[in-house]
Amino acid sequence: MTLCLRNRQRDCPIDLRQLRRILRFALERSFSASDYELCFHFVPAPEMAGVNEKFLDHIGPTDVITFDHADSDEKVHGEIFICPEVAVAQAREFRTSWQQEIVRYCVHGLLHLRGYDDVRAADRRKMKREEDRVVNELTQQFAMARLSRARLK
Protein backbone atom coordinates (compact mmCIF):
# COMPACT_ATOMS: atom_id res chain seq x y z
CA MET A 1 0.00 0.00 0.00
CA THR A 2 1.53 3.26 -1.15
CA LEU A 3 0.06 6.71 -0.66
CA CYS A 4 2.20 9.54 -1.98
CA LEU A 5 1.31 13.23 -1.51
CA ARG A 6 3.29 15.78 -3.54
CA ASN A 7 2.71 19.47 -2.91
CA ARG A 8 4.07 21.78 -5.62
CA GLN A 9 1.85 24.80 -4.95
CA ARG A 10 1.80 27.68 -2.48
CA ASP A 11 -1.82 28.86 -2.68
CA CYS A 12 -3.01 26.71 0.21
CA PRO A 13 -0.86 25.66 3.18
CA ILE A 14 -1.94 21.99 3.30
CA ASP A 15 -1.09 19.84 6.31
CA LEU A 16 -0.07 16.74 4.37
CA ARG A 17 0.10 14.53 7.49
CA GLN A 18 -3.53 15.29 8.31
CA LEU A 19 -4.58 14.79 4.70
CA ARG A 20 -2.78 11.43 4.65
CA ARG A 21 -4.82 10.36 7.72
CA ILE A 22 -8.05 11.39 6.00
CA LEU A 23 -7.16 9.61 2.77
CA ARG A 24 -6.08 6.39 4.49
CA PHE A 25 -9.37 6.38 6.40
CA ALA A 26 -11.30 6.96 3.16
CA LEU A 27 -9.40 4.25 1.31
CA GLU A 28 -9.81 1.65 4.05
CA ARG A 29 -13.31 2.47 5.33
CA SER A 30 -15.20 4.20 2.52
CA PHE A 31 -13.61 2.42 -0.45
CA SER A 32 -12.60 -0.88 1.20
CA ALA A 33 -9.29 -0.66 -0.67
CA SER A 34 -6.74 -3.05 0.75
CA ASP A 35 -4.26 -2.72 -2.11
CA TYR A 36 -3.45 0.70 -3.53
CA GLU A 37 -0.65 2.64 -5.13
CA LEU A 38 -1.63 6.29 -5.35
CA CYS A 39 0.00 9.65 -5.79
CA PHE A 40 -1.84 12.92 -5.22
CA HIS A 41 -0.20 15.95 -6.85
CA PHE A 42 -1.20 19.40 -5.55
CA VAL A 43 -0.17 21.76 -8.31
CA PRO A 44 -0.41 25.47 -9.18
CA ALA A 45 -2.92 26.63 -11.79
CA PRO A 46 -0.40 26.99 -14.66
CA GLU A 47 0.78 23.39 -14.19
CA MET A 48 -2.80 22.12 -13.97
CA ALA A 49 -3.65 24.03 -17.16
CA GLY A 50 -0.72 22.30 -18.87
CA VAL A 51 -1.85 18.84 -17.76
CA ASN A 52 -5.43 19.65 -18.78
CA GLU A 53 -4.38 20.79 -22.25
CA LYS A 54 -1.85 18.02 -22.87
CA PHE A 55 -3.99 15.08 -21.80
CA LEU A 56 -7.60 16.27 -22.16
CA ASP A 57 -7.32 18.95 -24.88
CA HIS A 58 -9.04 21.48 -22.58
CA ILE A 59 -7.80 25.02 -22.10
CA GLY A 60 -7.14 26.39 -18.60
CA PRO A 61 -6.87 24.90 -15.14
CA THR A 62 -9.48 22.59 -13.66
CA ASP A 63 -10.12 21.23 -10.17
CA VAL A 64 -9.08 17.57 -10.46
CA ILE A 65 -7.68 15.24 -13.13
CA THR A 66 -7.35 11.51 -12.56
CA PHE A 67 -5.08 9.03 -14.32
CA ASP A 68 -5.94 5.36 -13.80
CA HIS A 69 -2.88 3.09 -14.05
CA ALA A 70 -4.54 -0.10 -12.75
CA ASP A 71 -4.26 -3.25 -14.82
CA SER A 72 -6.97 -5.05 -12.83
CA ASP A 73 -10.01 -4.32 -10.67
CA GLU A 74 -8.19 -5.59 -7.59
CA LYS A 75 -5.71 -2.76 -7.12
CA VAL A 76 -6.37 0.98 -6.93
CA HIS A 77 -3.44 2.44 -8.87
CA GLY A 78 -3.30 5.94 -10.21
CA GLU A 79 -2.38 9.59 -10.00
CA ILE A 80 -4.69 12.43 -9.06
CA PHE A 81 -3.80 16.03 -9.87
CA ILE A 82 -5.53 18.69 -7.77
CA CYS A 83 -5.40 22.47 -8.14
CA PRO A 84 -5.85 24.19 -4.74
CA GLU A 85 -6.20 27.59 -6.43
CA VAL A 86 -9.39 26.31 -8.07
CA ALA A 87 -10.49 24.91 -4.69
CA VAL A 88 -10.27 28.40 -3.17
CA ALA A 89 -12.44 29.88 -5.95
CA GLN A 90 -14.97 27.04 -5.82
CA ALA A 91 -15.15 27.21 -2.03
CA ARG A 92 -16.27 30.83 -2.31
CA GLU A 93 -18.83 29.92 -4.95
CA PHE A 94 -20.26 26.95 -3.03
CA ARG A 95 -19.92 28.59 0.42
CA THR A 96 -17.65 25.96 1.87
CA SER A 97 -13.96 25.89 2.82
CA TRP A 98 -11.03 25.25 0.53
CA GLN A 99 -10.08 22.40 2.86
CA GLN A 100 -13.39 20.65 2.26
CA GLU A 101 -13.06 21.27 -1.49
CA ILE A 102 -9.59 19.64 -1.46
CA VAL A 103 -11.03 16.57 0.28
CA ARG A 104 -13.95 16.53 -2.20
CA TYR A 105 -11.50 16.56 -5.13
CA CYS A 106 -9.53 13.70 -3.57
CA VAL A 107 -12.73 11.68 -3.16
CA HIS A 108 -13.81 12.56 -6.70
CA GLY A 109 -10.50 11.26 -8.06
CA LEU A 110 -10.76 8.07 -6.00
CA LEU A 111 -14.28 7.48 -7.32
CA HIS A 112 -12.94 7.69 -10.87
CA LEU A 113 -10.32 5.09 -9.95
CA ARG A 114 -13.12 2.85 -8.64
CA GLY A 115 -14.97 3.02 -11.96
CA TYR A 116 -17.33 5.97 -11.53
CA ASP A 117 -17.80 8.26 -14.49
CA ASP A 118 -19.27 11.75 -14.81
CA VAL A 119 -19.65 12.19 -18.57
CA ARG A 120 -23.36 11.34 -18.87
CA ALA A 121 -25.92 13.10 -16.64
CA ALA A 122 -27.22 9.90 -15.00
CA ASP A 123 -23.69 8.71 -14.20
CA ARG A 124 -22.77 12.19 -12.95
CA ARG A 125 -25.74 12.16 -10.50
CA LYS A 126 -24.78 8.69 -9.24
CA MET A 127 -21.16 9.77 -8.78
CA LYS A 128 -22.19 13.00 -7.03
CA ARG A 129 -24.39 11.09 -4.56
CA GLU A 130 -21.50 8.76 -3.69
CA GLU A 131 -19.07 11.69 -3.49
CA ASP A 132 -21.41 13.51 -1.06
CA ARG A 133 -21.80 10.36 1.04
CA VAL A 134 -18.06 9.84 1.40
CA VAL A 135 -17.30 13.53 2.03
CA ASN A 136 -20.01 13.65 4.71
CA GLU A 137 -18.55 10.55 6.34
CA LEU A 138 -15.10 12.15 6.36
CA THR A 139 -16.33 15.48 7.76
CA GLN A 140 -17.93 13.57 10.64
CA GLN A 141 -14.60 11.87 11.41
CA PHE A 142 -12.17 14.73 10.82
CA ALA A 143 -12.07 18.47 11.41
CA MET A 144 -11.44 19.80 7.91
CA ALA A 145 -10.07 23.10 9.24
CA ARG A 146 -7.08 21.12 10.54
CA LEU A 147 -5.95 20.65 6.96
CA SER A 148 -4.59 24.20 7.11
CA ARG A 149 -0.97 24.35 8.03
CA ALA A 150 0.20 27.64 9.51
CA ARG A 151 2.11 29.71 6.98
CA LEU A 152 5.80 30.12 7.77
CA LYS A 153 7.00 33.72 7.93
mmCIF file of the C-alpha atoms, coordinates in Angstrom:
data_MODEL
# 
_entry.id   MODEL 
# 
loop_
_atom_site.group_PDB 
_atom_site.id 
_atom_site.type_symbol 
_atom_site.label_atom_id 
_atom_site.label_alt_id 
_atom_site.label_comp_id 
_atom_site.label_asym_id 
_atom_site.label_entity_id 
_atom_site.label_seq_id 
_atom_site.pdbx_PDB_ins_code 
_atom_site.Cartn_x 
_atom_site.Cartn_y 
_atom_site.Cartn_z 
_atom_site.occupancy 
_atom_site.B_iso_or_equiv 
_atom_site.pdbx_formal_charge 
_atom_site.auth_seq_id 
_atom_site.auth_comp_id 
_atom_site.auth_asym_id 
_atom_site.auth_atom_id 
_atom_site.pdbx_PDB_model_num 
ATOM 1   C CA . MET A 1 1   ? 0.000   0.000  0.000   1.00 0.00 ? 1   MET A CA 1 
ATOM 2   C CA . THR A 1 2   ? 1.534   3.258  -1.151  1.00 0.00 ? 2   THR A CA 1 
ATOM 3   C CA . LEU A 1 3   ? 0.057   6.710  -0.657  1.00 0.00 ? 3   LEU A CA 1 
ATOM 4   C CA . CYS A 1 4   ? 2.203   9.544  -1.980  1.00 0.00 ? 4   CYS A CA 1 
ATOM 5   C CA . LEU A 1 5   ? 1.311   13.229 -1.514  1.00 0.00 ? 5   LEU A CA 1 
ATOM 6   C CA . ARG A 1 6   ? 3.286   15.783 -3.536  1.00 0.00 ? 6   ARG A CA 1 
ATOM 7   C CA . ASN A 1 7   ? 2.706   19.473 -2.907  1.00 0.00 ? 7   ASN A CA 1 
ATOM 8   C CA . ARG A 1 8   ? 4.074   21.776 -5.616  1.00 0.00 ? 8   ARG A CA 1 
ATOM 9   C CA . GLN A 1 9   ? 1.849   24.795 -4.954  1.00 0.00 ? 9   GLN A CA 1 
ATOM 10  C CA . ARG A 1 10  ? 1.804   27.679 -2.485  1.00 0.00 ? 10  ARG A CA 1 
ATOM 11  C CA . ASP A 1 11  ? -1.816  28.858 -2.681  1.00 0.00 ? 11  ASP A CA 1 
ATOM 12  C CA . CYS A 1 12  ? -3.009  26.706 0.213   1.00 0.00 ? 12  CYS A CA 1 
ATOM 13  C CA . PRO A 1 13  ? -0.865  25.658 3.182   1.00 0.00 ? 13  PRO A CA 1 
ATOM 14  C CA . ILE A 1 14  ? -1.942  21.994 3.302   1.00 0.00 ? 14  ILE A CA 1 
ATOM 15  C CA . ASP A 1 15  ? -1.088  19.844 6.315   1.00 0.00 ? 15  ASP A CA 1 
ATOM 16  C CA . LEU A 1 16  ? -0.073  16.735 4.373   1.00 0.00 ? 16  LEU A CA 1 
ATOM 17  C CA . ARG A 1 17  ? 0.105   14.529 7.487   1.00 0.00 ? 17  ARG A CA 1 
ATOM 18  C CA . GLN A 1 18  ? -3.532  15.293 8.307   1.00 0.00 ? 18  GLN A CA 1 
ATOM 19  C CA . LEU A 1 19  ? -4.583  14.791 4.700   1.00 0.00 ? 19  LEU A CA 1 
ATOM 20  C CA . ARG A 1 20  ? -2.777  11.432 4.652   1.00 0.00 ? 20  ARG A CA 1 
ATOM 21  C CA . ARG A 1 21  ? -4.820  10.358 7.717   1.00 0.00 ? 21  ARG A CA 1 
ATOM 22  C CA . ILE A 1 22  ? -8.055  11.393 5.999   1.00 0.00 ? 22  ILE A CA 1 
ATOM 23  C CA . LEU A 1 23  ? -7.158  9.612  2.769   1.00 0.00 ? 23  LEU A CA 1 
ATOM 24  C CA . ARG A 1 24  ? -6.084  6.394  4.486   1.00 0.00 ? 24  ARG A CA 1 
ATOM 25  C CA . PHE A 1 25  ? -9.367  6.383  6.396   1.00 0.00 ? 25  PHE A CA 1 
ATOM 26  C CA . ALA A 1 26  ? -11.296 6.957  3.159   1.00 0.00 ? 26  ALA A CA 1 
ATOM 27  C CA . LEU A 1 27  ? -9.403  4.248  1.310   1.00 0.00 ? 27  LEU A CA 1 
ATOM 28  C CA . GLU A 1 28  ? -9.810  1.649  4.052   1.00 0.00 ? 28  GLU A CA 1 
ATOM 29  C CA . ARG A 1 29  ? -13.314 2.472  5.326   1.00 0.00 ? 29  ARG A CA 1 
ATOM 30  C CA . SER A 1 30  ? -15.201 4.200  2.516   1.00 0.00 ? 30  SER A CA 1 
ATOM 31  C CA . PHE A 1 31  ? -13.612 2.424  -0.445  1.00 0.00 ? 31  PHE A CA 1 
ATOM 32  C CA . SER A 1 32  ? -12.597 -0.882 1.201   1.00 0.00 ? 32  SER A CA 1 
ATOM 33  C CA . ALA A 1 33  ? -9.294  -0.664 -0.670  1.00 0.00 ? 33  ALA A CA 1 
ATOM 34  C CA . SER A 1 34  ? -6.736  -3.054 0.746   1.00 0.00 ? 34  SER A CA 1 
ATOM 35  C CA . ASP A 1 35  ? -4.256  -2.716 -2.108  1.00 0.00 ? 35  ASP A CA 1 
ATOM 36  C CA . TYR A 1 36  ? -3.445  0.698  -3.532  1.00 0.00 ? 36  TYR A CA 1 
ATOM 37  C CA . GLU A 1 37  ? -0.645  2.644  -5.128  1.00 0.00 ? 37  GLU A CA 1 
ATOM 38  C CA . LEU A 1 38  ? -1.629  6.290  -5.346  1.00 0.00 ? 38  LEU A CA 1 
ATOM 39  C CA . CYS A 1 39  ? -0.003  9.653  -5.790  1.00 0.00 ? 39  CYS A CA 1 
ATOM 40  C CA . PHE A 1 40  ? -1.840  12.921 -5.216  1.00 0.00 ? 40  PHE A CA 1 
ATOM 41  C CA . HIS A 1 41  ? -0.203  15.947 -6.854  1.00 0.00 ? 41  HIS A CA 1 
ATOM 42  C CA . PHE A 1 42  ? -1.200  19.398 -5.553  1.00 0.00 ? 42  PHE A CA 1 
ATOM 43  C CA . VAL A 1 43  ? -0.170  21.758 -8.313  1.00 0.00 ? 43  VAL A CA 1 
ATOM 44  C CA . PRO A 1 44  ? -0.407  25.466 -9.180  1.00 0.00 ? 44  PRO A CA 1 
ATOM 45  C CA . ALA A 1 45  ? -2.925  26.634 -11.790 1.00 0.00 ? 45  ALA A CA 1 
ATOM 46  C CA . PRO A 1 46  ? -0.399  26.993 -14.662 1.00 0.00 ? 46  PRO A CA 1 
ATOM 47  C CA . GLU A 1 47  ? 0.784   23.393 -14.189 1.00 0.00 ? 47  GLU A CA 1 
ATOM 48  C CA . MET A 1 48  ? -2.801  22.121 -13.970 1.00 0.00 ? 48  MET A CA 1 
ATOM 49  C CA . ALA A 1 49  ? -3.653  24.026 -17.164 1.00 0.00 ? 49  ALA A CA 1 
ATOM 50  C CA . GLY A 1 50  ? -0.716  22.302 -18.874 1.00 0.00 ? 50  GLY A CA 1 
ATOM 51  C CA . VAL A 1 51  ? -1.848  18.840 -17.761 1.00 0.00 ? 51  VAL A CA 1 
ATOM 52  C CA . ASN A 1 52  ? -5.427  19.651 -18.781 1.00 0.00 ? 52  ASN A CA 1 
ATOM 53  C CA . GLU A 1 53  ? -4.382  20.787 -22.250 1.00 0.00 ? 53  GLU A CA 1 
ATOM 54  C CA . LYS A 1 54  ? -1.851  18.015 -22.873 1.00 0.00 ? 54  LYS A CA 1 
ATOM 55  C CA . PHE A 1 55  ? -3.992  15.076 -21.802 1.00 0.00 ? 55  PHE A CA 1 
ATOM 56  C CA . LEU A 1 56  ? -7.603  16.274 -22.162 1.00 0.00 ? 56  LEU A CA 1 
ATOM 57  C CA . ASP A 1 57  ? -7.322  18.950 -24.876 1.00 0.00 ? 57  ASP A CA 1 
ATOM 58  C CA . HIS A 1 58  ? -9.040  21.476 -22.579 1.00 0.00 ? 58  HIS A CA 1 
ATOM 59  C CA . ILE A 1 59  ? -7.802  25.021 -22.096 1.00 0.00 ? 59  ILE A CA 1 
ATOM 60  C CA . GLY A 1 60  ? -7.137  26.392 -18.604 1.00 0.00 ? 60  GLY A CA 1 
ATOM 61  C CA . PRO A 1 61  ? -6.867  24.899 -15.144 1.00 0.00 ? 61  PRO A CA 1 
ATOM 62  C CA . THR A 1 62  ? -9.481  22.589 -13.658 1.00 0.00 ? 62  THR A CA 1 
ATOM 63  C CA . ASP A 1 63  ? -10.122 21.232 -10.174 1.00 0.00 ? 63  ASP A CA 1 
ATOM 64  C CA . VAL A 1 64  ? -9.080  17.571 -10.465 1.00 0.00 ? 64  VAL A CA 1 
ATOM 65  C CA . ILE A 1 65  ? -7.685  15.245 -13.126 1.00 0.00 ? 65  ILE A CA 1 
ATOM 66  C CA . THR A 1 66  ? -7.350  11.510 -12.557 1.00 0.00 ? 66  THR A CA 1 
ATOM 67  C CA . PHE A 1 67  ? -5.079  9.029  -14.318 1.00 0.00 ? 67  PHE A CA 1 
ATOM 68  C CA . ASP A 1 68  ? -5.937  5.360  -13.799 1.00 0.00 ? 68  ASP A CA 1 
ATOM 69  C CA . HIS A 1 69  ? -2.880  3.093  -14.048 1.00 0.00 ? 69  HIS A CA 1 
ATOM 70  C CA . ALA A 1 70  ? -4.536  -0.104 -12.751 1.00 0.00 ? 70  ALA A CA 1 
ATOM 71  C CA . ASP A 1 71  ? -4.262  -3.248 -14.822 1.00 0.00 ? 71  ASP A CA 1 
ATOM 72  C CA . SER A 1 72  ? -6.969  -5.052 -12.834 1.00 0.00 ? 72  SER A CA 1 
ATOM 73  C CA . ASP A 1 73  ? -10.010 -4.318 -10.670 1.00 0.00 ? 73  ASP A CA 1 
ATOM 74  C CA . GLU A 1 74  ? -8.185  -5.585 -7.595  1.00 0.00 ? 74  GLU A CA 1 
ATOM 75  C CA . LYS A 1 75  ? -5.710  -2.762 -7.116  1.00 0.00 ? 75  LYS A CA 1 
ATOM 76  C CA . VAL A 1 76  ? -6.367  0.978  -6.932  1.00 0.00 ? 76  VAL A CA 1 
ATOM 77  C CA . HIS A 1 77  ? -3.442  2.440  -8.865  1.00 0.00 ? 77  HIS A CA 1 
ATOM 78  C CA . GLY A 1 78  ? -3.305  5.945  -10.205 1.00 0.00 ? 78  GLY A CA 1 
ATOM 79  C CA . GLU A 1 79  ? -2.380  9.593  -10.005 1.00 0.00 ? 79  GLU A CA 1 
ATOM 80  C CA . ILE A 1 80  ? -4.693  12.426 -9.055  1.00 0.00 ? 80  ILE A CA 1 
ATOM 81  C CA . PHE A 1 81  ? -3.799  16.027 -9.871  1.00 0.00 ? 81  PHE A CA 1 
ATOM 82  C CA . ILE A 1 82  ? -5.529  18.693 -7.769  1.00 0.00 ? 82  ILE A CA 1 
ATOM 83  C CA . CYS A 1 83  ? -5.403  22.472 -8.143  1.00 0.00 ? 83  CYS A CA 1 
ATOM 84  C CA . PRO A 1 84  ? -5.851  24.185 -4.737  1.00 0.00 ? 84  PRO A CA 1 
ATOM 85  C CA . GLU A 1 85  ? -6.202  27.592 -6.426  1.00 0.00 ? 85  GLU A CA 1 
ATOM 86  C CA . VAL A 1 86  ? -9.387  26.314 -8.071  1.00 0.00 ? 86  VAL A CA 1 
ATOM 87  C CA . ALA A 1 87  ? -10.491 24.907 -4.686  1.00 0.00 ? 87  ALA A CA 1 
ATOM 88  C CA . VAL A 1 88  ? -10.270 28.395 -3.168  1.00 0.00 ? 88  VAL A CA 1 
ATOM 89  C CA . ALA A 1 89  ? -12.437 29.878 -5.948  1.00 0.00 ? 89  ALA A CA 1 
ATOM 90  C CA . GLN A 1 90  ? -14.968 27.037 -5.823  1.00 0.00 ? 90  GLN A CA 1 
ATOM 91  C CA . ALA A 1 91  ? -15.148 27.205 -2.025  1.00 0.00 ? 91  ALA A CA 1 
ATOM 92  C CA . ARG A 1 92  ? -16.267 30.829 -2.307  1.00 0.00 ? 92  ARG A CA 1 
ATOM 93  C CA . GLU A 1 93  ? -18.828 29.918 -4.953  1.00 0.00 ? 93  GLU A CA 1 
ATOM 94  C CA . PHE A 1 94  ? -20.263 26.949 -3.028  1.00 0.00 ? 94  PHE A CA 1 
ATOM 95  C CA . ARG A 1 95  ? -19.919 28.592 0.417   1.00 0.00 ? 95  ARG A CA 1 
ATOM 96  C CA . THR A 1 96  ? -17.646 25.965 1.869   1.00 0.00 ? 96  THR A CA 1 
ATOM 97  C CA . SER A 1 97  ? -13.958 25.891 2.821   1.00 0.00 ? 97  SER A CA 1 
ATOM 98  C CA . TRP A 1 98  ? -11.030 25.252 0.525   1.00 0.00 ? 98  TRP A CA 1 
ATOM 99  C CA . GLN A 1 99  ? -10.077 22.401 2.863   1.00 0.00 ? 99  GLN A CA 1 
ATOM 100 C CA . GLN A 1 100 ? -13.394 20.651 2.259   1.00 0.00 ? 100 GLN A CA 1 
ATOM 101 C CA . GLU A 1 101 ? -13.056 21.268 -1.491  1.00 0.00 ? 101 GLU A CA 1 
ATOM 102 C CA . ILE A 1 102 ? -9.589  19.642 -1.457  1.00 0.00 ? 102 ILE A CA 1 
ATOM 103 C CA . VAL A 1 103 ? -11.034 16.570 0.275   1.00 0.00 ? 103 VAL A CA 1 
ATOM 104 C CA . ARG A 1 104 ? -13.951 16.529 -2.198  1.00 0.00 ? 104 ARG A CA 1 
ATOM 105 C CA . TYR A 1 105 ? -11.501 16.563 -5.127  1.00 0.00 ? 105 TYR A CA 1 
ATOM 106 C CA . CYS A 1 106 ? -9.534  13.705 -3.571  1.00 0.00 ? 106 CYS A CA 1 
ATOM 107 C CA . VAL A 1 107 ? -12.732 11.683 -3.156  1.00 0.00 ? 107 VAL A CA 1 
ATOM 108 C CA . HIS A 1 108 ? -13.811 12.556 -6.703  1.00 0.00 ? 108 HIS A CA 1 
ATOM 109 C CA . GLY A 1 109 ? -10.502 11.255 -8.056  1.00 0.00 ? 109 GLY A CA 1 
ATOM 110 C CA . LEU A 1 110 ? -10.763 8.073  -5.998  1.00 0.00 ? 110 LEU A CA 1 
ATOM 111 C CA . LEU A 1 111 ? -14.277 7.477  -7.319  1.00 0.00 ? 111 LEU A CA 1 
ATOM 112 C CA . HIS A 1 112 ? -12.944 7.688  -10.873 1.00 0.00 ? 112 HIS A CA 1 
ATOM 113 C CA . LEU A 1 113 ? -10.319 5.085  -9.946  1.00 0.00 ? 113 LEU A CA 1 
ATOM 114 C CA . ARG A 1 114 ? -13.122 2.851  -8.643  1.00 0.00 ? 114 ARG A CA 1 
ATOM 115 C CA . GLY A 1 115 ? -14.973 3.017  -11.959 1.00 0.00 ? 115 GLY A CA 1 
ATOM 116 C CA . TYR A 1 116 ? -17.325 5.967  -11.532 1.00 0.00 ? 116 TYR A CA 1 
ATOM 117 C CA . ASP A 1 117 ? -17.800 8.263  -14.495 1.00 0.00 ? 117 ASP A CA 1 
ATOM 118 C CA . ASP A 1 118 ? -19.273 11.745 -14.814 1.00 0.00 ? 118 ASP A CA 1 
ATOM 119 C CA . VAL A 1 119 ? -19.655 12.194 -18.571 1.00 0.00 ? 119 VAL A CA 1 
ATOM 120 C CA . ARG A 1 120 ? -23.360 11.343 -18.866 1.00 0.00 ? 120 ARG A CA 1 
ATOM 121 C CA . ALA A 1 121 ? -25.916 13.103 -16.642 1.00 0.00 ? 121 ALA A CA 1 
ATOM 122 C CA . ALA A 1 122 ? -27.217 9.901  -15.002 1.00 0.00 ? 122 ALA A CA 1 
ATOM 123 C CA . ASP A 1 123 ? -23.694 8.712  -14.198 1.00 0.00 ? 123 ASP A CA 1 
ATOM 124 C CA . ARG A 1 124 ? -22.773 12.188 -12.946 1.00 0.00 ? 124 ARG A CA 1 
ATOM 125 C CA . ARG A 1 125 ? -25.738 12.163 -10.502 1.00 0.00 ? 125 ARG A CA 1 
ATOM 126 C CA . LYS A 1 126 ? -24.779 8.692  -9.244  1.00 0.00 ? 126 LYS A CA 1 
ATOM 127 C CA . MET A 1 127 ? -21.156 9.767  -8.781  1.00 0.00 ? 127 MET A CA 1 
ATOM 128 C CA . LYS A 1 128 ? -22.186 12.997 -7.029  1.00 0.00 ? 128 LYS A CA 1 
ATOM 129 C CA . ARG A 1 129 ? -24.385 11.089 -4.560  1.00 0.00 ? 129 ARG A CA 1 
ATOM 130 C CA . GLU A 1 130 ? -21.503 8.764  -3.689  1.00 0.00 ? 130 GLU A CA 1 
ATOM 131 C CA . GLU A 1 131 ? -19.073 11.692 -3.486  1.00 0.00 ? 131 GLU A CA 1 
ATOM 132 C CA . ASP A 1 132 ? -21.410 13.511 -1.064  1.00 0.00 ? 132 ASP A CA 1 
ATOM 133 C CA . ARG A 1 133 ? -21.805 10.360 1.042   1.00 0.00 ? 133 ARG A CA 1 
ATOM 134 C CA . VAL A 1 134 ? -18.056 9.843  1.399   1.00 0.00 ? 134 VAL A CA 1 
ATOM 135 C CA . VAL A 1 135 ? -17.304 13.535 2.032   1.00 0.00 ? 135 VAL A CA 1 
ATOM 136 C CA . ASN A 1 136 ? -20.014 13.654 4.712   1.00 0.00 ? 136 ASN A CA 1 
ATOM 137 C CA . GLU A 1 137 ? -18.552 10.551 6.338   1.00 0.00 ? 137 GLU A CA 1 
ATOM 138 C CA . LEU A 1 138 ? -15.102 12.150 6.356   1.00 0.00 ? 138 LEU A CA 1 
ATOM 139 C CA . THR A 1 139 ? -16.329 15.478 7.760   1.00 0.00 ? 139 THR A CA 1 
ATOM 140 C CA . GLN A 1 140 ? -17.929 13.572 10.643  1.00 0.00 ? 140 GLN A CA 1 
ATOM 141 C CA . GLN A 1 141 ? -14.601 11.868 11.405  1.00 0.00 ? 141 GLN A CA 1 
ATOM 142 C CA . PHE A 1 142 ? -12.166 14.735 10.816  1.00 0.00 ? 142 PHE A CA 1 
ATOM 143 C CA . ALA A 1 143 ? -12.068 18.472 11.407  1.00 0.00 ? 143 ALA A CA 1 
ATOM 144 C CA . MET A 1 144 ? -11.444 19.799 7.906   1.00 0.00 ? 144 MET A CA 1 
ATOM 145 C CA . ALA A 1 145 ? -10.071 23.097 9.236   1.00 0.00 ? 145 ALA A CA 1 
ATOM 146 C CA . ARG A 1 146 ? -7.083  21.121 10.540  1.00 0.00 ? 146 ARG A CA 1 
ATOM 147 C CA . LEU A 1 147 ? -5.952  20.650 6.955   1.00 0.00 ? 147 LEU A CA 1 
ATOM 148 C CA . SER A 1 148 ? -4.592  24.195 7.108   1.00 0.00 ? 148 SER A CA 1 
ATOM 149 C CA . ARG A 1 149 ? -0.969  24.348 8.029   1.00 0.00 ? 149 ARG A CA 1 
ATOM 150 C CA . ALA A 1 150 ? 0.198   27.640 9.508   1.00 0.00 ? 150 ALA A CA 1 
ATOM 151 C CA . ARG A 1 151 ? 2.111   29.706 6.983   1.00 0.00 ? 151 ARG A CA 1 
ATOM 152 C CA . LEU A 1 152 ? 5.795   30.123 7.772   1.00 0.00 ? 152 LEU A CA 1 
ATOM 153 C CA . LYS A 1 153 ? 7.003   33.718 7.928   1.00 0.00 ? 153 LYS A CA 1 
# 
